[in-house]
Amino acid sequence: MAKVRSSKYIVCLFTGFISGILMGIAVFTTLVSYRIDEYHKTIISLENTIEDRDAKLEKLEQTISDTNMILKDIEIKLNFNGDEMDRIDIEKSIKEKYNTLIGKEVKSIDTDILSEVIDKRIFKIEKKEYKLKVEKLILTEILKIYVNVELKE
């Protein structure tokens, strides 16, 4: 009888030890994956910033001799309640459409055409469709575009 109890005790101890290890690994993996996702978002955001700055610098260097008012920067303001990664992708796509304007004279840019470039467009990102609607467009040395983004069903 004593051997049966001691073998049950050993099995119970061993089972508890293994289950504790497995639960600890699961919690550790969850925490590490969350931090990796946050770092991934930060890296993508910083890469987009670097790409934008490089494009701006290149265009500004080409037009540095001009004394007229030129477009120096593009700011996108999204009214969006969704995933941060989708927000970054949408901002990047919109900026890519307008990057060719950097370095051009402000008075030669038609604001009606600018708003029509993305107004009422549909972006597809990972099986999701987003409809864009331009709310406001301000054109000075900095082009500011205010866009509503809605998930299309």
BELWODA-V884762 format. One line per field, one symbol per residue. psi: psi as a letter, one per 40 degrees, with the letter a starting at -180 (. if undefined). A space follows every 10 residues. Layout:
psi: ???
This chain:
psi: dddddddddd dddddddddd dddddddddd dddddddddd dddddddddd dddddddddd ddfdeieihi hdihhhhhgh gahddddddd dddddddede eheihdeehh dddddedehf ihhhhfeihh hihhdihhha ehhhhhhhhh hh.
